[in-house]
C-alpha cells in the first residue's frame, strides 16, 4: 500500500510538532512524515522522511512554502506544530482544503476564543462552568481591582509553557509583576490561584471532523518535579487549603493517566459547548469537589505522545476518521497507569544541516 504522506510543521524544540511526530511513529499505519521547521538544528528534521526549512509563520511567504512542499510530496494531512502556525492555518484553511489537504482544525470562533485566555474565562462564565475570579489588566490602576491572594498573572494571548507567568501572594508582588507585564504586553490576565498542586489535570477531548464526540482522557499531573515545574514557592498566605507549596506547571506534563471522570465529564461538556471538530485540551484543578478550568488549548496537546502510549493516539485517530474513512468506536478502551518523562539526544551533522531542502 502506498504511504499516506503527512506533513508536520515546527518539529523541533520539544513542542506539539514533536509530540505529533512521536504519535504517528507509534501508529500501526506506516505514514510518510514530511517535517519542516524554521531552524536547521531542529531535532525533528533529522528524523523525518523528508525535511525542509521554512520561514517563520509570520512571514508573508510562509503559506506559499507550505503549499509547495505539500504539492511536491502529495501530502494529504497537515499538522501545525506551534500556535503561530495554528493561527496561519486557520486563516488559510480554505486555501489548504482546495489543495486536497486535510488540516485537523477546530472552528475559527473556537480557536479565537481559546487562544485568548480572557475570552476563554468569559465563555466559561457565560456558559455556567466553574471558574475562579479573574481580571483583565490594561493599566496599573486596574490592578487595584484584585481583592484576593494568591493570584496568577499570565499573558492573555500566548505564553506557551507558562512563559511570563507569575504568582503574587500580596499586593506589593502584584504591582511589581503588573509593571513588568505591561512593559511586554498591552494587557494580561490575573486569575485567583485555586486548588492544591496534587489535584491538577490536563484533559484531552477528541471530536471528529463532523463534530461528533469520539473520546476523552486525562493526566493527573505531578507538577513539583524538575521537568514539570515552572514556579514553586512556599505558600505565605492564610489560605492553607491551597497546600504548603504554590506551583505552576512548565507544560511538560507527566503523571497518572486514565479516564478520571471527575475532570473528563465537565471537559466533554466544555468541548460540546465550544463546538469542537478536532482535539482540544483543558487545563484545570479540582477544588471543593468541582473542576475549575484556567485555560483551554484549541489543539492537540503537548501530552499527546503520553496518550498514544496507552492507546489514545489523537493524530492517528483524526487521520483514520477523516482521510482513511474508518469508523472510530466512541469511548474506545485504553490503558491507565503512570507515565514519566526524561530527555533524549540526537546528533545532527553539519553536512545534514547544509543540505536541508528549501522551496522557492
ZADO-1210 file (C-alpha; in nm, 4 decimals, padded with zeros to 6 digits):
<atoms>
<atom x="00.0000" y="00.0000" z="00.0000" code="UNK" pos="1"/>
<atom x="00.1264" y="00.3474" z="-00.0888" code="UNK" pos="2"/>
<atom x="00.2310" y="00.5525" z="00.2122" code="UNK" pos="3"/>
<atom x="-00.0001" y="00.8316" z="00.3166" code="UNK" pos="4"/>
<atom x="00.2200" y="01.1389" z="00.3422" code="UNK" pos="5"/>
<atom x="00.1680" y="01.3653" z="00.6432" code="UNK" pos="6"/>
<atom x="00.3411" y="01.6983" z="00.6955" code="UNK" pos="7"/>
<atom x="00.4210" y="01.8278" z="01.0427" code="UNK" pos="8"/>
<atom x="00.5448" y="02.1823" z="01.0973" code="UNK" pos="9"/>
<atom x="00.7575" y="02.3001" z="01.3895" code="UNK" pos="10"/>
<atom x="00.9060" y="01.9557" z="01.4508" code="UNK" pos="11"/>
<atom x="01.1794" y="02.0694" z="01.6919" code="UNK" pos="12"/>
<atom x="01.2079" y="02.2116" z="02.0396" code="UNK" pos="13"/>
<atom x="01.0051" y="01.9541" z="02.2312" code="UNK" pos="14"/>
<atom x="00.6764" y="02.1206" z="02.1350" code="UNK" pos="15"/>
<atom x="00.3489" y="01.9990" z="01.9869" code="UNK" pos="16"/>
<atom x="00.5063" y="01.9232" z="01.6473" code="UNK" pos="17"/>
<atom x="00.7489" y="01.6784" z="01.8045" code="UNK" pos="18"/>
<atom x="00.4614" y="01.5233" z="02.0010" code="UNK" pos="19"/>
<atom x="00.2600" y="01.4639" z="01.6830" code="UNK" pos="20"/>
<atom x="00.5708" y="01.3149" z="01.5205" code="UNK" pos="21"/>
<atom x="00.6026" y="01.0667" z="01.8088" code="UNK" pos="22"/>
<atom x="00.2333" y="00.9776" z="01.7876" code="UNK" pos="23"/>
<atom x="00.2486" y="00.8955" z="01.4168" code="UNK" pos="24"/>
<atom x="00.5588" y="00.6825" z="01.4717" code="UNK" pos="25"/>
<atom x="00.3593" y="00.4822" z="01.7304" code="UNK" pos="26"/>
<atom x="00.0787" y="00.4140" z="01.4836" code="UNK" pos="27"/>
<atom x="00.0333" y="00.0748" z="01.3190" code="UNK" pos="28"/>
<atom x="-00.0097" y="00.2631" z="00.9899" code="UNK" pos="29"/>
<atom x="00.3120" y="00.3386" z="00.8025" code="UNK" pos="30"/>
<atom x="00.2929" y="00.7140" z="00.7457" code="UNK" pos="31"/>
<atom x="00.5413" y="00.9056" z="00.5373" code="UNK" pos="32"/>
<atom x="00.6379" y="01.2038" z="00.7532" code="UNK" pos="33"/>
<atom x="00.7457" y="01.5316" z="00.5942" code="UNK" pos="34"/>
<atom x="00.8966" y="01.7621" z="00.8558" code="UNK" pos="35"/>
<atom x="00.9615" y="02.1336" z="00.8412" code="UNK" pos="36"/>
<atom x="01.0954" y="02.3922" z="01.0796" code="UNK" pos="37"/>
<atom x="01.2433" y="02.7407" z="01.0737" code="UNK" pos="38"/>
<atom x="01.5589" y="02.6186" z="01.2495" code="UNK" pos="39"/>
<atom x="01.8160" y="02.3960" z="01.0779" code="UNK" pos="40"/>
<atom x="01.9072" y="02.2472" z="01.4186" code="UNK" pos="41"/>
<atom x="01.5556" y="02.1116" z="01.4711" code="UNK" pos="42"/>
<atom x="01.5670" y="01.7550" z="01.6018" code="UNK" pos="43"/>
<atom x="01.2615" y="01.6509" z="01.4013" code="UNK" pos="44"/>
<atom x="01.4236" y="01.7410" z="01.0698" code="UNK" pos="45"/>
<atom x="01.6841" y="01.4701" z="01.1254" code="UNK" pos="46"/>
<atom x="01.4167" y="01.2074" z="01.1928" code="UNK" pos="47"/>
<atom x="01.1623" y="01.2849" z="00.9178" code="UNK" pos="48"/>
<atom x="01.1424" y="01.1031" z="00.5832" code="UNK" pos="49"/>
<atom x="01.1905" y="01.4377" z="00.4065" code="UNK" pos="50"/>
<atom x="01.2833" y="01.7675" z="00.5706" code="UNK" pos="51"/>
<atom x="01.2561" y="02.1348" z="00.4780" code="UNK" pos="52"/>
<atom x="01.3485" y="02.4721" z="00.6175" code="UNK" pos="53"/>
<atom x="01.0642" y="02.7234" z="00.6035" code="UNK" pos="54"/>
<atom x="01.0347" y="03.0881" z="00.7089" code="UNK" pos="55"/>
<atom x="00.8640" y="03.1918" z="01.0316" code="UNK" pos="56"/>
<atom x="00.4842" y="03.1660" z="01.0338" code="UNK" pos="57"/>
<atom x="00.4708" y="03.5471" z="01.0412" code="UNK" pos="58"/>
<atom x="00.6465" y="03.5688" z="00.7011" code="UNK" pos="59"/>
<atom x="00.4043" y="03.6607" z="00.4163" code="UNK" pos="60"/>
<atom x="00.5555" y="03.3811" z="00.2052" code="UNK" pos="61"/>
<atom x="00.5142" y="03.1153" z="00.4723" code="UNK" pos="62"/>
<atom x="00.1887" y="02.9621" z="00.3460" code="UNK" pos="63"/>
<atom x="00.3228" y="02.9512" z="-00.0129" code="UNK" pos="64"/>
<atom x="00.6207" y="02.7482" z="00.1079" code="UNK" pos="65"/>
<atom x="00.3918" y="02.5073" z="00.2914" code="UNK" pos="66"/>
<atom x="00.1652" y="02.4564" z="-00.0124" code="UNK" pos="67"/>
<atom x="00.4623" y="02.3942" z="-00.2455" code="UNK" pos="68"/>
<atom x="00.6086" y="02.1289" z="-00.0151" code="UNK" pos="69"/>
<atom x="00.2681" y="01.9629" z="00.0182" code="UNK" pos="70"/>
<atom x="00.2290" y="01.9525" z="-00.3609" code="UNK" pos="71"/>
<atom x="00.5787" y="01.8104" z="-00.4113" code="UNK" pos="72"/>
<atom x="00.5156" y="01.5204" z="-00.1723" code="UNK" pos="73"/>
<atom x="00.1430" y="01.4693" z="-00.2343" code="UNK" pos="74"/>
<atom x="00.0742" y="01.5491" z="00.1311" code="UNK" pos="75"/>
<atom x="-00.2772" y="01.4514" z="00.2396" code="UNK" pos="76"/>
<atom x="-00.2685" y="01.5719" z="00.6011" code="UNK" pos="77"/>
<atom x="-00.1056" y="01.8819" z="00.7518" code="UNK" pos="78"/>
<atom x="-00.0483" y="01.9277" z="01.1267" code="UNK" pos="79"/>
<atom x="00.0658" y="02.2532" z="01.2897" code="UNK" pos="80"/>
<atom x="00.3429" y="02.2232" z="01.5450" code="UNK" pos="81"/>
<atom x="00.3125" y="02.5659" z="01.7063" code="UNK" pos="82"/>
<atom x="00.0409" y="02.8138" z="01.7982" code="UNK" pos="83"/>
<atom x="00.1756" y="03.0687" z="01.5499" code="UNK" pos="84"/>
<atom x="00.1229" y="02.8150" z="01.2723" code="UNK" pos="85"/>
<atom x="-00.2188" y="02.7214" z="01.4092" code="UNK" pos="86"/>
<atom x="-00.3287" y="03.0822" z="01.3559" code="UNK" pos="87"/>
<atom x="-00.1968" y="03.0885" z="00.9989" code="UNK" pos="88"/>
<atom x="-00.3527" y="02.7536" z="00.9057" code="UNK" pos="89"/>
<atom x="-00.6851" y="02.8646" z="01.0500" code="UNK" pos="90"/>
<atom x="-00.6699" y="03.1834" z="00.8419" code="UNK" pos="91"/>
<atom x="-00.5815" y="02.9957" z="00.5221" code="UNK" pos="92"/>
<atom x="-00.7818" y="02.6778" z="00.5830" code="UNK" pos="93"/>
<atom x="-00.9818" y="02.7159" z="00.2588" code="UNK" pos="94"/>
<atom x="-00.6611" y="02.7563" z="00.0554" code="UNK" pos="95"/>
<atom x="-00.5239" y="02.4345" z="00.2051" code="UNK" pos="96"/>
<atom x="-00.8513" y="02.2460" z="00.1648" code="UNK" pos="97"/>
<atom x="-00.8640" y="02.3487" z="-00.2033" code="UNK" pos="98"/>
<atom x="-00.5323" y="02.1660" z="-00.2456" code="UNK" pos="99"/>
<atom x="-00.6940" y="01.8468" z="-00.1134" code="UNK" pos="100"/>
<atom x="-00.5104" y="01.8737" z="00.2202" code="UNK" pos="101"/>
<atom x="-00.6865" y="01.7788" z="00.5439" code="UNK" pos="102"/>
<atom x="-00.5876" y="02.0169" z="00.8250" code="UNK" pos="103"/>
<atom x="-00.7302" y="01.8969" z="01.1602" code="UNK" pos="104"/>
<atom x="-00.8653" y="02.2258" z="01.2930" code="UNK" pos="105"/>
<atom x="-01.1415" y="02.3414" z="01.5207" code="UNK" pos="106"/>
<atom x="-01.3784" y="02.6185" z="01.4043" code="UNK" pos="107"/>
<atom x="-01.2303" y="02.9683" z="01.3802" code="UNK" pos="108"/>
<atom x="-01.4524" y="03.1012" z="01.6596" code="UNK" pos="109"/>
<atom x="-01.3395" y="02.8252" z="01.8952" code="UNK" pos="110"/>
<atom x="-00.9726" y="02.8916" z="01.8155" code="UNK" pos="111"/>
<atom x="-01.0141" y="03.2679" z="01.8609" code="UNK" pos="112"/>
<atom x="-01.1890" y="03.2168" z="02.1960" code="UNK" pos="113"/>
<atom x="-00.9424" y="02.9667" z="02.3393" code="UNK" pos="114"/>
<atom x="-00.6281" y="03.1461" z="02.2240" code="UNK" pos="115"/>
<atom x="-00.7334" y="03.4493" z="02.4302" code="UNK" pos="116"/>
<atom x="-00.7396" y="03.3481" z="02.7967" code="UNK" pos="117"/>
<atom x="-00.9690" y="03.6347" z="02.8943" code="UNK" pos="118"/>
<atom x="-01.2211" y="03.5326" z="02.6258" code="UNK" pos="119"/>
<atom x="-01.1899" y="03.1738" z="02.7495" code="UNK" pos="120"/>
<atom x="-01.2811" y="03.2755" z="03.1042" code="UNK" pos="121"/>
<atom x="-01.5715" y="03.4849" z="02.9799" code="UNK" pos="122"/>
<atom x="-01.7004" y="03.1909" z="02.7726" code="UNK" pos="123"/>
<atom x="-01.6797" y="02.9549" z="03.0705" code="UNK" pos="124"/>
<atom x="-01.8565" y="03.2060" z="03.2940" code="UNK" pos="125"/>
<atom x="-02.1343" y="03.2749" z="03.0418" code="UNK" pos="126"/>
<atom x="-02.1969" y="02.9018" z="02.9963" code="UNK" pos="127"/>
<atom x="-02.2180" y="02.8161" z="03.3652" code="UNK" pos="128"/>
<atom x="-01.8881" y="02.6343" z="03.4154" code="UNK" pos="129"/>
<atom x="-01.6925" y="02.6651" z="03.7410" code="UNK" pos="130"/>
<atom x="-01.4245" y="02.9348" z="03.7235" code="UNK" pos="131"/>
<atom x="-01.2114" y="03.1258" z="03.9704" code="UNK" pos="132"/>
<atom x="-01.2150" y="03.5040" z="03.9973" code="UNK" pos="133"/>
<atom x="-01.0312" y="03.6763" z="03.7132" code="UNK" pos="134"/>
<atom x="-00.9438" y="04.0255" z="03.5916" code="UNK" pos="135"/>
<atom x="-00.8082" y="04.1563" z="03.2626" code="UNK" pos="136"/>
<atom x="-00.5486" y="04.4235" z="03.3365" code="UNK" pos="137"/>
<atom x="-00.4665" y="04.7004" z="03.0843" code="UNK" pos="138"/>
<atom x="-00.3042" y="04.9524" z="03.3188" code="UNK" pos="139"/>
<atom x="-00.1616" y="04.9733" z="03.6705" code="UNK" pos="140"/>
<atom x="-00.4781" y="05.1259" z="03.8172" code="UNK" pos="141"/>
<atom x="-00.6843" y="04.8234" z="03.7121" code="UNK" pos="142"/>
<atom x="-00.4655" y="04.6018" z="03.9323" code="UNK" pos="143"/>
<atom x="-00.6366" y="04.7632" z="04.2328" code="UNK" pos="144"/>
<atom x="-00.9481" y="04.5586" z="04.1489" code="UNK" pos="145"/>
<atom x="-00.7748" y="04.2390" z="04.2622" code="UNK" pos="146"/>
<atom x="-00.9195" y="04.1568" z="04.6044" code="UNK" pos="147"/>
<atom x="-00.7899" y="03.8071" z="04.6823" code="UNK" pos="148"/>
<atom x="-00.4476" y="03.6418" z="04.7083" code="UNK" pos="149"/>
<atom x="-00.2608" y="03.4466" z="04.5892" code="UNK" pos="150"/>
<atom x="-00.3186" y="03.5150" z="04.2189" code="UNK" pos="151"/>
<atom x="-00.1609" y="03.4028" z="03.8932" code="UNK" pos="152"/>
<atom x="-00.0574" y="03.6651" z="03.6364" code="UNK" pos="153"/>
<atom x="-00.0174" y="03.5482" z="03.2753" code="UNK" pos="154"/>
<atom x="-00.0373" y="03.6825" z="02.9182" code="UNK" pos="155"/>
<atom x="-00.3919" y="03.6893" z="02.7798" code="UNK" pos="156"/>
<atom x="-00.2569" y="03.5691" z="02.4441" code="UNK" pos="157"/>
<atom x="00.0450" y="03.3429" z="02.4029" code="UNK" pos="158"/>
<atom x="00.2621" y="03.2439" z="02.6956" code="UNK" pos="159"/>
<atom x="00.3054" y="02.8789" z="02.5973" code="UNK" pos="160"/>
<atom x="00.4934" y="02.6692" z="02.8517" code="UNK" pos="161"/>
<atom x="00.3895" y="02.9187" z="03.1215" code="UNK" pos="162"/>
<atom x="00.6197" y="03.1886" z="02.9804" code="UNK" pos="163"/>
<atom x="00.5866" y="03.5211" z="03.1655" code="UNK" pos="164"/>
<atom x="00.3598" y="03.3627" z="03.4265" code="UNK" pos="165"/>
<atom x="00.3934" y="03.4673" z="03.7903" code="UNK" pos="166"/>
<atom x="00.2371" y="03.4034" z="04.1317" code="UNK" pos="167"/>
<atom x="00.1679" y="03.7088" z="04.3503" code="UNK" pos="168"/>
<atom x="00.0952" y="03.6483" z="04.7192" code="UNK" pos="169"/>
<atom x="00.0430" y="04.0091" z="04.8213" code="UNK" pos="170"/>
<atom x="-00.0295" y="04.3493" z="04.6706" code="UNK" pos="171"/>
<atom x="00.3350" y="04.4549" z="04.6506" code="UNK" pos="172"/>
<atom x="00.4193" y="04.1499" z="04.4367" code="UNK" pos="173"/>
<atom x="00.1075" y="04.2123" z="04.2285" code="UNK" pos="174"/>
<atom x="00.2173" y="04.5666" z="04.1425" code="UNK" pos="175"/>
<atom x="00.5752" y="04.4564" z="04.0674" code="UNK" pos="176"/>
<atom x="00.4637" y="04.1876" z="03.8202" code="UNK" pos="177"/>
<atom x="00.1971" y="04.4189" z="03.6780" code="UNK" pos="178"/>
<atom x="00.4539" y="04.6834" z="03.5861" code="UNK" pos="179"/>
<atom x="00.6742" y="04.4215" z="03.4226" code="UNK" pos="180"/>
<atom x="00.3959" y="04.2579" z="03.2195" code="UNK" pos="181"/>
<atom x="00.2613" y="04.5918" z="03.0966" code="UNK" pos="182"/>
<atom x="00.6062" y="04.6620" z="02.9509" code="UNK" pos="183"/>
<atom x="00.5745" y="04.3415" z="02.7471" code="UNK" pos="184"/>
<atom x="00.2013" y="04.3197" z="02.6672" code="UNK" pos="185"/>
<atom x="-00.0878" y="04.5584" z="02.6095" code="UNK" pos="186"/>
<atom x="-00.2943" y="04.3611" z="02.8597" code="UNK" pos="187"/>
<atom x="-00.2685" y="04.0461" z="03.0682" code="UNK" pos="188"/>
<atom x="-00.4859" y="03.8207" z="03.2822" code="UNK" pos="189"/>
<atom x="-00.4951" y="03.7843" z="03.6599" code="UNK" pos="190"/>
<atom x="-00.6610" y="03.4696" z="03.7967" code="UNK" pos="191"/>
<atom x="-00.7265" y="03.3649" z="04.1522" code="UNK" pos="192"/>
<atom x="-00.4851" y="03.0836" z="04.2412" code="UNK" pos="193"/>
<atom x="-00.7050" y="02.7890" z="04.3184" code="UNK" pos="194"/>
<atom x="-00.6678" y="02.4282" z="04.4289" code="UNK" pos="195"/>
<atom x="-00.3839" y="02.2117" z="04.5548" code="UNK" pos="196"/>
<atom x="-00.0816" y="02.1099" z="04.3434" code="UNK" pos="197"/>
<atom x="-00.1856" y="01.7449" z="04.3842" code="UNK" pos="198"/>
<atom x="-00.5148" y="01.7969" z="04.2008" code="UNK" pos="199"/>
<atom x="-00.4138" y="01.9499" z="03.8682" code="UNK" pos="200"/>
<atom x="-00.5143" y="01.7833" z="03.5417" code="UNK" pos="201"/>
<atom x="-00.4626" y="01.8173" z="03.1696" code="UNK" pos="202"/>
<atom x="-00.7623" y="01.6762" z="02.9827" code="UNK" pos="203"/>
<atom x="-00.7977" y="01.5829" z="02.6176" code="UNK" pos="204"/>
<atom x="-01.1341" y="01.5709" z="02.4411" code="UNK" pos="205"/>
<atom x="-01.1483" y="01.4497" z="02.0817" code="UNK" pos="206"/>
<atom x="-01.4218" y="01.5241" z="01.8278" code="UNK" pos="207"/>
<atom x="-01.4337" y="01.4141" z="01.4656" code="UNK" pos="208"/>
<atom x="-01.4435" y="01.6471" z="01.1668" code="UNK" pos="209"/>
<atom x="-01.8256" y="01.6282" z="01.1664" code="UNK" pos="210"/>
<atom x="-01.8370" y="01.7460" z="01.5287" code="UNK" pos="211"/>
<atom x="-01.9185" y="01.4029" z="01.6677" code="UNK" pos="212"/>
<atom x="-01.7654" y="01.3153" z="02.0048" code="UNK" pos="213"/>
<atom x="-01.5014" y="01.0383" z="01.9989" code="UNK" pos="214"/>
<atom x="-01.3315" y="01.0082" z="02.3390" code="UNK" pos="215"/>
<atom x="-01.1642" y="01.1803" z="02.6339" code="UNK" pos="216"/>
<atom x="-00.8592" y="01.1196" z="02.8556" code="UNK" pos="217"/>
<atom x="-00.6763" y="01.2925" z="03.1420" code="UNK" pos="218"/>
<atom x="-00.3367" y="01.3133" z="03.3079" code="UNK" pos="219"/>
<atom x="-00.3301" y="01.3865" z="03.6807" code="UNK" pos="220"/>
<atom x="-00.0150" y="01.5937" z="03.6763" code="UNK" pos="221"/>
<atom x="00.2897" y="01.5703" z="03.9009" code="UNK" pos="222"/>
<atom x="00.3997" y="01.9321" z="03.8802" code="UNK" pos="223"/>
<atom x="00.6615" y="01.9593" z="04.1552" code="UNK" pos="224"/>
<atom x="00.9318" y="01.7638" z="03.9692" code="UNK" pos="225"/>
<atom x="01.2088" y="01.9495" z="03.7855" code="UNK" pos="226"/>
<atom x="01.0935" y="01.8942" z="03.4262" code="UNK" pos="227"/>
<atom x="00.7282" y="01.9639" z="03.5021" code="UNK" pos="228"/>
<atom x="00.7686" y="02.2706" z="03.7221" code="UNK" pos="229"/>
<atom x="00.7918" y="02.6356" z="03.6163" code="UNK" pos="230"/>
<atom x="00.7361" y="02.8053" z="03.9533" code="UNK" pos="231"/>
<atom x="00.7457" y="02.6542" z="04.3042" code="UNK" pos="232"/>
<atom x="00.7210" y="02.8775" z="04.6117" code="UNK" pos="233"/>
<atom x="00.6207" y="02.8490" z="04.9756" code="UNK" pos="234"/>
<atom x="00.2598" y="02.9438" z="05.0475" code="UNK" pos="235"/>
<atom x="00.2812" y="03.2581" z="05.2666" code="UNK" pos="236"/>
<atom x="-00.0897" y="03.3394" z="05.2577" code="UNK" pos="237"/>
<atom x="-00.3570" y="03.2444" z="05.5114" code="UNK" pos="238"/>
<atom x="-00.5249" y="03.0153" z="05.2575" code="UNK" pos="239"/>
<atom x="-00.3879" y="02.6900" z="05.3972" code="UNK" pos="240"/>
<atom x="-00.6312" y="02.4828" z="05.1883" code="UNK" pos="241"/>
<atom x="-00.4030" y="02.5557" z="04.8924" code="UNK" pos="242"/>
<atom x="-00.1243" y="02.3484" z="05.0480" code="UNK" pos="243"/>
<atom x="00.2273" y="02.4289" z="05.1666" code="UNK" pos="244"/>
<atom x="00.3601" y="02.4928" z="04.8175" code="UNK" pos="245"/>
<atom x="00.2186" y="02.7045" z="04.5355" code="UNK" pos="246"/>
<atom x="00.3274" y="02.5899" z="04.1904" code="UNK" pos="247"/>
<atom x="00.2827" y="02.6461" z="03.8165" code="UNK" pos="248"/>
<atom x="00.3387" y="02.3685" z="03.5624" code="UNK" pos="249"/>
<atom x="00.6064" y="02.4071" z="03.2951" code="UNK" pos="250"/>
<atom x="00.3825" y="02.2416" z="03.0370" code="UNK" pos="251"/>
<atom x="00.5996" y="01.9280" z="03.0253" code="UNK" pos="252"/>
<atom x="00.3385" y="01.7098" z="03.1890" code="UNK" pos="253"/>
<atom x="00.3833" y="01.3690" z="03.3457" code="UNK" pos="254"/>
<atom x="00.1809" y="01.1723" z="03.5948" code="UNK" pos="255"/>
<atom x="-00.1101" y="00.9313" z="03.6286" code="UNK" pos="256"/>
<atom x="-00.3091" y="00.8777" z="03.3085" code="UNK" pos="257"/>
<atom x="-00.6623" y="00.7458" z="03.2770" code="UNK" pos="258"/>
<atom x="-01.0314" y="00.8351" z="03.2430" code="UNK" pos="259"/>
<atom x="-01.0728" y="01.0443" z="03.5616" code="UNK" pos="260"/>
<atom x="-01.4449" y="01.1121" z="03.5112" code="UNK" pos="261"/>
<atom x="-01.4357" y="01.3954" z="03.7644" code="UNK" pos="262"/>
<atom x="-01.2486" y="01.6034" z="03.5049" code="UNK" pos="263"/>
<atom x="-01.3247" y="01.4367" z="03.1717" code="UNK" pos="264"/>
<atom x="-01.7019" y="01.4714" z="03.2211" code="UNK" pos="265"/>
<atom x="-01.7008" y="01.8534" z="03.2620" code="UNK" pos="266"/>
<atom x="-01.4367" y="01.8819" z="02.9884" code="UNK" pos="267"/>
<atom x="-01.6636" y="01.6935" z="02.7488" code="UNK" pos="268"/>
<atom x="-01.9381" y="01.9448" z="02.8242" code="UNK" pos="269"/>
<atom x="-01.6991" y="02.2314" z="02.7547" code="UNK" pos="270"/>
<atom x="-01.5918" y="02.0792" z="02.4220" code="UNK" pos="271"/>
<atom x="-01.9549" y="02.0295" z="02.3230" code="UNK" pos="272"/>
<atom x="-02.0433" y="02.3892" z="02.4150" code="UNK" pos="273"/>
<atom x="-01.7463" y="02.5162" z="02.2120" code="UNK" pos="274"/>
<atom x="-01.8454" y="02.3130" z="01.9059" code="UNK" pos="275"/>
<atom x="-01.5189" y="02.1195" z="01.8725" code="UNK" pos="276"/>
<atom x="-01.4353" y="01.9442" z="01.5430" code="UNK" pos="277"/>
<atom x="-01.0871" y="01.8200" z="01.6374" code="UNK" pos="278"/>
<atom x="-00.8815" y="01.7964" z="01.9575" code="UNK" pos="279"/>
<atom x="-00.8982" y="02.0373" z="02.2499" code="UNK" pos="280"/>
<atom x="-00.7016" y="02.0324" z="02.5735" code="UNK" pos="281"/>
<atom x="-00.8473" y="02.1579" z="02.9022" code="UNK" pos="282"/>
<atom x="-00.6255" y="02.2624" z="03.1943" code="UNK" pos="283"/>
<atom x="-00.7698" y="02.2816" z="03.5442" code="UNK" pos="284"/>
<atom x="-00.7778" y="02.1735" z="03.9055" code="UNK" pos="285"/>
<atom x="-01.0266" y="02.0013" z="04.1311" code="UNK" pos="286"/>
<atom x="-01.1318" y="02.2363" z="04.4142" code="UNK" pos="287"/>
<atom x="-01.4119" y="02.1671" z="04.6617" code="UNK" pos="288"/>
<atom x="-01.5253" y="01.8745" z="04.4501" code="UNK" pos="289"/>
<atom x="-01.5537" y="02.0681" z="04.1215" code="UNK" pos="290"/>
<atom x="-01.3236" y="02.1192" z="03.8253" code="UNK" pos="291"/>
<atom x="-01.2072" y="02.4776" z="03.7818" code="UNK" pos="292"/>
<atom x="-01.0603" y="02.5489" z="03.4379" code="UNK" pos="293"/>
<atom x="-00.7829" y="02.8056" z="03.3945" code="UNK" pos="294"/>
<atom x="-00.7171" y="02.7677" z="03.0212" code="UNK" pos="295"/>
<atom x="-00.8114" y="02.5697" z="02.7111" code="UNK" pos="296"/>
<atom x="-00.5771" y="02.4880" z="02.4234" code="UNK" pos="297"/>
<atom x="-00.7699" y="02.4528" z="02.0935" code="UNK" pos="298"/>
<atom x="-00.5306" y="02.1927" z="01.9522" code="UNK" pos="299"/>
<atom x="-00.3553" y="01.8632" z="02.0056" code="UNK" pos="300"/>
<atom x="-00.1829" y="01.8614" z="02.3433" code="UNK" pos="301"/>
<atom x="00.1798" y="01.8608" z="02.4469" code="UNK" pos="302"/>
<atom x="00.0904" y="01.5324" z="02.6219" code="UNK" pos="303"/>
<atom x="-00.0316" y="01.3619" z="02.3036" code="UNK" pos="304"/>
<atom x="00.2565" y="01.1116" z="02.2923" code="UNK" pos="305"/>
<atom x="00.1792" y="01.0097" z="02.6517" code="UNK" pos="306"/>
<atom x="-00.1771" y="00.9421" z="02.5445" code="UNK" pos="307"/>
<atom x="-00.0631" y="00.7479" z="02.2388" code="UNK" pos="308"/>
<atom x="00.1417" y="00.5185" z="02.4640" code="UNK" pos="309"/>
<atom x="-00.1804" y="00.3978" z="02.6301" code="UNK" pos="310"/>
<atom x="-00.3720" y="00.3552" z="02.3039" code="UNK" pos="311"/>
<atom x="-00.5252" y="00.7028" z="02.2651" code="UNK" pos="312"/>
<atom x="-00.3447" y="00.8345" z="01.9574" code="UNK" pos="313"/>
<atom x="-00.5150" y="01.1634" z="01.8611" code="UNK" pos="314"/>
<atom x="-00.3315" y="01.2465" z="01.5332" code="UNK" pos="315"/>
<atom x="-00.3677" y="00.8881" z="01.4096" code="UNK" pos="316"/>
<atom x="-00.7382" y="00.8780" z="01.5041" code="UNK" pos="317"/>
<atom x="-00.8114" y="01.2033" z="01.3217" code="UNK" pos="318"/>
<atom x="-00.6461" y="01.0717" z="01.0040" code="UNK" pos="319"/>
<atom x="-00.8219" y="00.7366" z="01.0255" code="UNK" pos="320"/>
<atom x="-01.1609" y="00.9022" z="01.0785" code="UNK" pos="321"/>
<atom x="-01.1394" y="01.1702" z="00.8100" code="UNK" pos="322"/>
<atom x="-00.8890" y="01.0526" z="00.5462" code="UNK" pos="323"/>
<atom x="-00.8986" y="00.6738" z="00.5672" code="UNK" pos="324"/>
<atom x="-01.2732" y="00.6647" z="00.6309" code="UNK" pos="325"/>
<atom x="-01.2564" y="00.4309" z="00.9284" code="UNK" pos="326"/>
<atom x="-01.5326" y="00.4105" z="01.1873" code="UNK" pos="327"/>
<atom x="-01.3906" y="00.5007" z="01.5306" code="UNK" pos="328"/>
<atom x="-01.5600" y="00.3439" z="01.8317" code="UNK" pos="329"/>
<atom x="-01.6933" y="00.6067" z="02.0727" code="UNK" pos="330"/>
<atom x="-01.5262" y="00.5914" z="02.4169" code="UNK" pos="331"/>
<atom x="-01.2970" y="00.3096" z="02.2994" code="UNK" pos="332"/>
<atom x="-01.0912" y="00.1410" z="02.5701" code="UNK" pos="333"/>
<atom x="-00.7347" y="00.2449" z="02.6503" code="UNK" pos="334"/>
<atom x="-00.4868" y="00.1652" z="02.9260" code="UNK" pos="335"/>
<atom x="-00.4267" y="00.3562" z="03.2503" code="UNK" pos="336"/>
<atom x="-00.1162" y="00.3907" z="03.4635" code="UNK" pos="337"/>
<atom x="00.1694" y="00.6330" z="03.5276" code="UNK" pos="338"/>
<atom x="00.3901" y="00.7947" z="03.2638" code="UNK" pos="339"/>
<atom x="00.7166" y="00.9655" z="03.3463" code="UNK" pos="340"/>
<atom x="00.9352" y="01.1716" z="03.1127" code="UNK" pos="341"/>
<atom x="01.3034" y="01.2405" z="03.0594" code="UNK" pos="342"/>
<atom x="01.5412" y="01.3694" z="02.7921" code="UNK" pos="343"/>
<atom x="01.6986" y="01.2147" z="02.4876" code="UNK" pos="344"/>
<atom x="01.9618" y="01.3378" z="02.2445" code="UNK" pos="345"/>
<atom x="02.0009" y="01.3441" z="01.8663" code="UNK" pos="346"/>
<atom x="02.3210" y="01.4247" z="01.6788" code="UNK" pos="347"/>
<atom x="02.2772" y="01.6474" z="01.3711" code="UNK" pos="348"/>
<atom x="02.5835" y="01.6686" z="01.1482" code="UNK" pos="349"/>
<atom x="02.6951" y="01.9872" z="00.9748" code="UNK" pos="350"/>
<atom x="02.6579" y="01.8063" z="00.6415" code="UNK" pos="351"/>
<atom x="02.2911" y="01.7287" z="00.7131" code="UNK" pos="352"/>
<atom x="02.2163" y="02.0882" z="00.8076" code="UNK" pos="353"/>
<atom x="02.3901" y="02.2196" z="00.4959" code="UNK" pos="354"/>
<atom x="02.1862" y="02.0010" z="00.2612" code="UNK" pos="355"/>
<atom x="01.8431" y="02.0693" z="00.4085" code="UNK" pos="356"/>
<atom x="01.5854" y="02.1409" z="00.1396" code="UNK" pos="357"/>
<atom x="01.4001" y="02.4653" z="00.0834" code="UNK" pos="358"/>
<atom x="01.1357" y="02.5594" z="-00.1691" code="UNK" pos="359"/>
<atom x="01.1149" y="02.8741" z="-00.3790" code="UNK" pos="360"/>
</atoms>
